[in-house]
Amino acid sequence: MIFSVYGIHDPSTAFNDIKPLPEFSPFGLGLLAVFALLTLLILSLLYWVLFKRRKGPTPLLVVKKPHEVALEELLSLRQQRNTSELDIRQLAAALSLTFRGYLEAVFKFSATEATSKEIISVLPQRIAKMLPMLKQERLSEVVQESSSILNFIQYLCFADDSQQKYFLEGREVEDVLTKTERLIRSLNQDFESEEERRSSSANSKAHDVQGDAGYAV
């Protein structure tokens, strides 16, 4: 004889095929599912914590400034030039892309898709837009140096006698690499000066606003 909490239940007396009584299952299926889910979540959390601690913090994505990218590419070109990995036209094409990419990044126009003449025609307006306090003499100097660099690159890329007239180890190639690097560095100084001017102007305006508010009170 089997005793149930709710009374007597004898399987031998024609009750074999009935549905099991609720009191025979101490936990419901829903409760078991919730318990299994919580266990899985806890194990996943522990794995994540241990894995992250072992791996260390995720490094922040460092976005390089345009002049940093350009100077690194120029350094790479110098190294390839010294090992003769490029011919004169390949070096000129790579230098053109580096310099045009820099101009496009800092002056916000499509220099990589423009001809040399188009770049020089647009450059004065873009310089005046991005560096409004730059003196006219300096603006003209930047345009003239950019024109000189682009014209020499164009000659190296397309002139029939460029490979016979100039060599990778030649002084003229070294000069154009040095001139490009010098111009990029000097323009970066111009942008840093402009940024400092704008920051100082913004701080001055904020100070004036606080002063006006103090007088109003």
N, C-alpha and C positions, 0 to 999 in steps of 0.2 A: 504494500500500500504506500503510495507516494503522497505526502502532505504538501499542499500549496499554502501560500500565505492567505489566499482568499477562500480556502476550503480544501476538501478532499478531491484529488484527481487521480483516477485509476486508469492507466492506458489499456488495461485488459478488458475493460467493460465498454467496448465499441466506441472509444473516443480517440483511436489511434490517428485518424485522418483529419482531426480538427486543427485549426490554426493555432500555433503556439501561443500560450497566454503571455500578455505583456510583461508579467513579473518575472518571466524566465530570462529576459535580456536586461542586464543591469544598466547598460548605456544605449541610448538611441543611436541609429545610424547617422543622423545629422550631427549629434554631438561628437561622434568619432571622426567625422569628416572635418569638423572645425578644429579638433585637436591635432589631426594630421597636418592641416594647413598651417597652424601656428608653429608646429614643430619644424616644418619645412622652411618657414620664414625665419625662424631663429637660427637654424643651421646656415641658411644663406647669408644672414647678417654676420654671423661669426666668420664664415669663410671670407666674406668681403673685407671685414676689418683686418683679419690676419694677413690676407693677400696684399692689401694696401700698405700695411705696416712693413711687410717684408720688401715690397717693391719700392717703398719710399713715396714721397709726395710727387704728384704729377707736375713736371716742369711747365712753367708758363711759356706760352708762345711768344717768342721775341720777334717783333717786326722791325726789320732794319730800315734805316732811313735811306732815301735815294742816293745820297752821296756815299754812304757806306757800301751799298750794293755796287755802285759804279767803280769805286776805288778797289774793291775786291776783284772785280772783273778785269780792271786794268792790271792788277798784280798778276792775275792768272795769264793774261796775254803776254806780259813780260817773261814769265816763266816758260811759256810755250815758245816764245820767240828765241829764248836762250837755248832751248833744246831742239830747235828747228822742227817743231811739230807742225808748224803752219808755213805755207808759202806767203809771199807778200800780199797777194790778193785776199787770201783767207784772213790774214791778220787785219787788213784794212776793212773788210766786211764786218768782222767781229767788233772792231773799234767803232765803226759807224753805228752799229746796233747799241753798243754801250753808251755812246755819247748822246744819240738820239733818245734812247730810253731815259736817260737822266733829264734831258731837257723837257721831255714829255711829262715826267713825274713832278718836276718842280714848277714848271710854268703852265701846266694844265692845257696842253694842246696836242694834237696828233702828230708829233714829230716823227714817229716811226713810220708813218704812212705818207709823209710829205717829201717833196724833193728838197735839195739843198737851197735852191732859190726861194721856195715857198717858206722854208723855215726862217731864213734871214729876213724875209719880208714881214713875217708875223712876229718875230722875236722882240722887236722894240716895244710893241704894244703889250705883249705878255709880260715883259720885264717891268714896264711901268705899272701894270696891274698888280703884280705879285710883290713888287718892291717899290711902292709909291714914293718913298723918301730917298731913293737912290739918285745921286747926282747925275746930271746929263753926261758929264765926262766919263763917269764910270759905266753908264749904260752904253755909250758909244764904244767903249773899250771892250765890253762883253760881246757886243754884236760883231765887232771887227775880229776878235779872237775866234769866236764861233765860226765865222765865215771862213777864216783861214784854215781852221781844222777841217771843216766839211769839204772845202774845195780840194785840199790835199788828199783827203780820203777818197773823194770821187775820182781824182786822177789815178790813184793807186789801183782802184777797182776796175776802171774802164779804159785807161790809156793803153794802147798797144805796146808801147815801149816801157811800161812801168816796171815790169819784171827784169828788163835788161838794164834800166837806168838806176833802179834802187834795189837795195838788198836788205834782208831782215836785220843784219848786224850793222847796217849803215847809220850814219849820224842823223840823216833826215828822218828815219823811222823813229829813232830814239827821241828826236826833238818833238815830233807830233805826239808821242805818248806822254812826254813830260809836260808839254803845253796843255794837253787835255786834262791831266791830273791837276796841274796848277790852277786851271780855270775852275774846275769842280770844287777844289778846296777854297778858293777865294769866293766863289758864289755861296758856298755854305756859310762862310763868315758873314756875307751880306744878309743871308736869311736869318742867321742868329741875331744879328743887330736889329733887323726888322722885328723879330719876335720879342726881343727885349723892349723895344720901343712900344710895341702894342701892349705888352704886359704892364709897363710903367704907366701908359696912358689909361688903361683899364683901372689900375689901382688908384690913380689920381682921381678919376671920375667917381669911383666908389667912395673915396674919402670925402669928396665934395658933397655927395649925396648924404652921407652920414652927418656932415657938418650942417647942412641945410635942415635935416631932420631934428638935430639938436636945437637949432635956433627956433624951429617951429614949436617945439615942446616948451 
